[in-house]
């Protein structure tokens, strides 16, 4: 297999890893953002902790794998990304720390102040991760201020209207995903509160998805690849249809189908961006000549070949483990039996 073909395959896998991560971690981040508002006491917090406790660590594996794949398959992209976007990526890293610590430490002490502190740390960190990832990927779709001398932007230059729209999109769609997951995994008043929030969330999500797609067409060059190959329009169209379908399923209280529709929306939105970026990985909005493309960024042919063999062996194992964990922890969690995160 040629080097260019291997590079294209790894670009597809790179995009797939990020999309799967956001689909899976979306509901845990959403649950974290909902945490202080749908739980009123320790037992209700235990329900929410137990609803995501067996899964969030496995979901984070996809984030680690996406980062590792970037480092190993596209070392130039990895180097430039952590150079150009050092500050927002460090914010995300610290938010990931506090999210994990908040979940782990919340009930390690019976002090009300202790539990309140870590409850809000969990909430803030979950929201910050969603917001910053949304801003980061919206900027990738839009293009970065990369010139012949390197990156000319800073943290504030990333917070333009389209970047913030991407952040808001991620926050809202993850809130919706979390509210549906809580209904699937818990019973009682916690599930009822989540259901009450899901109805406005699903409408707002569909509206913001539509606004984001229109803004993407007006602001970014993403849809140039779609114009060259019209069959690709099915991907953003599916994102819009899935977001509208989620409204119908929520109204009809078909929560499993609504959650599936939200997952499809997240996946196709990410696919829309990655397809539009191809072959660039770090596009420049100053001049396309300064973009980092996948062919220049890819590692050696031997490196990509070995990684592909490893991926074909290990990824099915990870998927199998996660499917097994969802089967083992398939039952709903009641307030009376909830033990929290163990």
C-alpha positions as CSV (number, residue, x, y, z in Angstrom):
1,X,0.0,0.0,0.0
2,X,1.4,3.4,-0.9
3,X,2.3,6.1,1.6
4,X,-0.4,8.5,0.3
5,X,-3.1,5.8,0.6
6,X,-1.9,5.0,4.2
7,X,-2.0,8.7,5.0
8,X,-5.6,9.0,3.7
9,X,-6.6,5.9,5.7
10,X,-5.1,7.4,8.9
11,X,-6.8,10.7,8.3
12,X,-10.1,8.9,8.2
13,X,-9.2,7.0,11.3
14,X,-8.1,10.2,13.0
15,X,-11.5,11.8,12.3
16,X,-13.3,8.7,13.3
17,X,-11.5,8.5,16.7
18,X,-12.5,12.1,17.5
19,X,-16.1,11.6,16.3
20,X,-16.5,8.5,18.5
21,X,-14.9,10.2,21.5
22,X,-17.4,13.1,21.3
23,X,-20.4,10.7,20.8
24,X,-19.4,8.7,23.8
25,X,-18.1,11.4,26.2
26,X,-20.8,13.8,25.2
27,X,-23.4,12.2,27.5
28,X,-20.9,12.1,30.5
29,X,-19.9,15.7,29.9
30,X,-23.6,16.6,29.7
31,X,-24.4,14.7,32.9
32,X,-21.6,16.6,34.6
33,X,-23.1,19.9,33.4
34,X,-26.5,18.9,34.7
35,X,-25.2,17.5,38.0
36,X,-25.9,20.4,40.3
37,X,-29.3,21.1,38.8
38,X,-31.0,17.7,38.8
39,X,-29.7,16.3,42.1
40,X,-30.7,17.7,45.5
41,X,-29.0,15.3,47.9
42,X,-26.3,12.7,48.3
43,X,-28.4,9.7,47.1
44,X,-29.5,11.6,44.0
45,X,-25.9,12.5,43.3
46,X,-25.0,8.8,43.8
47,X,-27.5,8.0,41.1
48,X,-25.8,10.3,38.6
49,X,-22.3,9.2,39.6
50,X,-23.3,5.6,39.1
51,X,-25.0,6.4,35.8
52,X,-21.6,7.4,34.2
53,X,-19.1,5.8,36.6
54,X,-18.6,2.5,34.8
55,X,-18.3,4.2,31.4
56,X,-16.5,7.5,31.5
57,X,-13.1,6.0,31.9
58,X,-13.6,3.8,28.9
59,X,-14.9,6.8,26.9
60,X,-11.7,8.7,27.8
61,X,-9.7,5.9,26.1
62,X,-11.0,7.3,22.7
63,X,-9.6,10.7,23.6
64,X,-6.2,9.3,24.5
65,X,-6.3,7.2,21.3
66,X,-7.1,10.2,19.2
67,X,-4.2,12.1,20.7
68,X,-1.9,9.1,20.4
69,X,-2.9,8.6,16.8
70,X,-2.2,12.3,16.0
71,X,1.3,12.0,17.6
72,X,2.2,8.7,15.9
73,X,0.6,9.0,12.5
74,X,0.9,12.8,12.0
75,X,3.8,14.0,14.1
76,X,4.0,17.4,12.4
77,X,0.3,18.0,13.0
78,X,0.8,17.1,16.7
79,X,3.8,19.4,17.0
80,X,2.1,22.3,15.4
81,X,-1.2,21.8,17.2
82,X,0.4,21.9,20.6
83,X,2.5,24.9,19.6
84,X,-0.3,26.9,18.0
85,X,-3.1,26.0,20.4
86,X,-1.0,25.5,23.6
87,X,-3.1,27.7,25.9
88,X,-6.6,26.3,25.1
89,X,-5.2,22.7,25.1
90,X,-3.7,23.3,28.6
91,X,-7.1,24.6,29.8
92,X,-8.7,21.4,28.4
93,X,-6.1,19.3,30.1
94,X,-6.6,20.9,33.5
95,X,-10.4,20.7,33.1
96,X,-10.0,17.0,32.5
97,X,-8.0,16.7,35.7
98,X,-10.6,18.5,37.8
99,X,-13.4,16.6,36.2
100,X,-11.9,13.3,37.2
101,X,-10.9,14.5,40.7
102,X,-14.4,16.0,41.2
103,X,-16.0,12.7,40.4
104,X,-13.6,10.7,42.4
105,X,-13.4,12.9,45.5
106,X,-17.0,14.2,45.8
107,X,-18.1,11.7,48.4
108,X,-14.7,10.9,50.1
109,X,-15.7,13.1,53.0
110,X,-19.1,13.8,54.6
111,X,-18.5,17.5,55.0
112,X,-21.1,19.5,53.2
113,X,-18.6,22.1,52.1
114,X,-16.3,19.4,50.7
115,X,-19.1,17.8,48.7
116,X,-20.3,21.1,47.4
117,X,-16.8,22.2,46.3
118,X,-16.2,19.0,44.2
119,X,-19.8,19.0,42.9
120,X,-19.3,22.4,41.3
121,X,-15.7,21.6,40.2
122,X,-17.2,18.6,38.3
123,X,-19.8,20.9,36.8
124,X,-17.4,23.7,35.8
125,X,-14.8,21.3,34.4
126,X,-17.4,19.4,32.3
127,X,-18.7,22.6,30.8
128,X,-15.3,24.0,30.1
129,X,-14.2,20.8,28.3
130,X,-17.3,20.9,26.1
131,X,-17.0,24.7,25.4
132,X,-13.3,24.6,24.6
133,X,-13.4,21.6,22.4
134,X,-16.3,23.2,20.5
135,X,-14.3,26.4,20.0
136,X,-11.2,24.4,19.0
137,X,-12.9,22.4,16.3
138,X,-14.9,25.3,15.0
139,X,-11.5,27.1,14.5
140,X,-10.1,24.1,12.7
141,X,-13.1,24.2,10.4
142,X,-12.7,27.9,9.9
143,X,-8.9,28.0,9.6
144,X,-6.2,29.3,11.9
145,X,-4.1,32.4,11.6
146,X,-1.1,30.5,10.3
147,X,1.5,32.4,8.2
148,X,4.9,31.7,6.9
149,X,6.4,32.6,10.3
150,X,4.0,30.4,12.2
151,X,0.8,31.0,14.2
152,X,-0.1,34.6,14.6
153,X,-3.1,34.2,16.8
154,X,-3.8,33.8,20.6
155,X,-6.5,32.6,22.9
156,X,-8.7,35.7,22.3
157,X,-8.4,35.4,18.5
158,X,-10.0,32.0,18.7
159,X,-13.1,33.4,20.5
160,X,-14.6,35.0,17.4
161,X,-18.4,34.5,16.7
162,X,-18.0,31.3,14.7
163,X,-15.7,29.8,17.3
164,X,-18.0,30.7,20.1
165,X,-20.9,29.3,18.1
166,X,-19.0,26.0,17.9
167,X,-18.5,26.1,21.7
168,X,-22.2,26.8,22.3
169,X,-23.2,23.9,19.9
170,X,-21.0,21.4,21.8
171,X,-22.4,22.6,25.2
172,X,-26.0,22.4,24.2
173,X,-25.8,19.1,22.3
174,X,-23.9,17.5,25.2
175,X,-26.5,18.8,27.7
176,X,-29.2,17.1,25.5
177,X,-27.2,13.9,25.3
178,X,-26.7,13.9,29.1
179,X,-30.4,14.6,29.8
180,X,-31.4,11.6,27.7
181,X,-28.7,9.4,29.1
182,X,-29.9,10.1,32.7
183,X,-33.4,9.1,31.7
184,X,-32.1,5.9,30.2
185,X,-30.0,5.0,33.3
186,X,-31.9,6.3,36.3
187,X,-35.4,6.3,37.7
188,X,-37.4,8.5,40.0
189,X,-37.2,12.3,40.4
190,X,-33.7,12.6,38.9
191,X,-35.0,11.1,35.6
192,X,-38.1,13.3,35.8
193,X,-36.0,16.4,36.1
194,X,-33.8,15.3,33.2
195,X,-36.9,14.7,31.1
196,X,-38.2,18.2,31.8
197,X,-34.9,19.7,30.6
198,X,-34.6,17.5,27.5
199,X,-37.6,19.1,25.8
200,X,-36.2,22.6,25.6
201,X,-32.7,21.3,25.0
202,X,-33.7,19.3,22.0
203,X,-35.4,22.3,20.3
204,X,-32.5,24.6,21.0
205,X,-30.0,21.9,19.8
206,X,-31.8,21.6,16.4
207,X,-31.9,25.4,16.0
208,X,-28.2,25.7,16.8
209,X,-27.3,22.8,14.5
210,X,-29.1,24.6,11.6
211,X,-27.4,28.0,12.5
212,X,-24.0,26.3,12.7
213,X,-24.4,24.6,9.3
214,X,-25.5,27.9,7.7
215,X,-22.6,29.7,9.4
216,X,-20.2,27.0,8.2
217,X,-21.3,27.5,4.7
218,X,-21.0,31.3,4.9
219,X,-17.9,31.6,6.9
220,X,-15.6,28.7,6.1
221,X,-14.4,26.9,3.0
222,X,-15.6,23.6,4.4
223,X,-18.3,23.0,1.8
224,X,-15.9,23.4,-1.2
225,X,-15.3,19.7,-1.1
226,X,-19.0,19.1,-1.1
227,X,-19.5,21.3,-4.2
228,X,-16.9,19.2,-6.0
229,X,-18.6,15.9,-5.0
230,X,-22.3,16.6,-4.4
231,X,-23.0,13.1,-3.0
232,X,-21.2,14.2,0.2
233,X,-24.1,16.6,1.0
234,X,-25.9,13.6,2.5
235,X,-23.6,13.9,5.6
236,X,-24.6,17.4,6.8
237,X,-28.2,16.7,5.6
238,X,-28.2,13.6,7.9
239,X,-27.0,15.8,10.8
240,X,-29.9,18.1,10.3
241,X,-32.4,15.4,9.9
242,X,-31.2,13.5,13.0
243,X,-31.4,16.7,15.1
244,X,-35.0,17.2,14.0
245,X,-35.8,13.5,14.5
246,X,-34.6,13.8,18.1
247,X,-37.3,16.4,18.7
248,X,-40.0,13.9,17.5
249,X,-38.6,11.1,19.6
250,X,-38.4,13.3,22.7
251,X,-42.0,14.4,22.2
252,X,-43.1,10.8,21.8
253,X,-41.0,9.8,24.8
254,X,-38.9,7.3,22.8
255,X,-35.8,8.1,24.8
256,X,-33.6,5.4,23.4
257,X,-34.3,6.5,19.8
258,X,-33.8,10.2,20.8
259,X,-30.4,9.4,22.3
260,X,-29.5,7.5,19.1
261,X,-30.5,10.4,17.0
262,X,-28.4,12.8,19.1
263,X,-25.4,10.4,18.7
264,X,-25.9,10.4,14.9
265,X,-26.1,14.2,15.0
266,X,-22.8,14.5,16.8
267,X,-21.1,12.0,14.6
268,X,-22.3,13.5,11.3
269,X,-21.4,17.0,12.4
270,X,-17.9,15.9,13.1
271,X,-17.8,14.0,9.8
272,X,-19.0,17.1,8.0
273,X,-16.1,19.1,9.3
274,X,-13.4,16.5,8.6
275,X,-14.6,15.7,5.1
276,X,-14.6,19.5,4.4
277,X,-11.1,19.9,5.8
278,X,-9.5,17.2,3.7
279,X,-6.7,17.1,2.9
280,X,-5.8,19.7,5.5
281,X,-5.4,19.0,9.2
282,X,-4.5,22.5,10.4
283,X,-5.9,24.8,7.7
284,X,-4.6,28.4,7.4
285,X,-7.1,31.2,6.8
286,X,-4.3,33.6,5.8
287,X,-3.1,31.5,2.8
288,X,-3.8,27.8,2.0
289,X,-0.1,27.4,1.2
290,X,0.6,27.7,5.0
291,X,-1.8,24.9,5.9
292,X,-0.6,21.6,7.4
293,X,-1.9,18.9,5.1
294,X,-2.1,15.2,5.9
295,X,0.5,14.1,3.2
296,X,3.2,16.4,4.6
297,X,2.3,15.6,8.2
298,X,2.1,11.8,7.9
299,X,4.8,9.6,9.4
300,X,6.8,7.1,7.3
301,X,5.2,4.3,5.3
302,X,6.6,1.7,7.7
303,X,5.3,3.6,10.7
304,X,1.8,4.0,9.3
305,X,1.7,0.3,8.2
306,X,2.7,-1.0,11.7
307,X,0.2,1.3,13.4
308,X,-2.6,0.2,11.1
309,X,-1.9,-3.5,12.0
310,X,-2.0,-2.6,15.7
311,X,-5.2,-0.6,15.3
312,X,-6.9,-3.5,13.5
313,X,-6.0,-5.7,16.4
314,X,-6.6,-3.4,19.4
315,X,-9.6,-1.3,18.4
316,X,-12.0,-4.3,18.1
317,X,-10.8,-5.3,21.6
318,X,-11.6,-1.9,23.0
319,X,-15.0,-1.9,21.3
320,X,-15.7,-5.4,22.6
321,X,-14.8,-4.4,26.1
322,X,-17.1,-1.3,26.0
323,X,-20.0,-3.3,24.6
324,X,-19.5,-5.8,27.4
325,X,-19.5,-3.0,30.0
326,X,-22.7,-1.6,28.7
327,X,-24.3,-5.0,28.8
328,X,-23.1,-5.6,32.4
329,X,-24.3,-2.2,33.6
330,X,-27.6,-2.1,31.6
331,X,-30.0,-1.9,34.5
332,X,-31.5,1.4,35.7
333,X,-30.2,2.9,38.9
334,X,-32.7,3.7,41.7
335,X,-32.2,6.3,44.4
336,X,-32.5,3.7,47.1
337,X,-29.8,1.4,45.8
338,X,-27.4,3.9,44.3
339,X,-23.9,3.6,45.8
340,X,-22.2,6.4,43.8
341,X,-18.9,6.2,42.0
342,X,-16.8,3.4,43.4
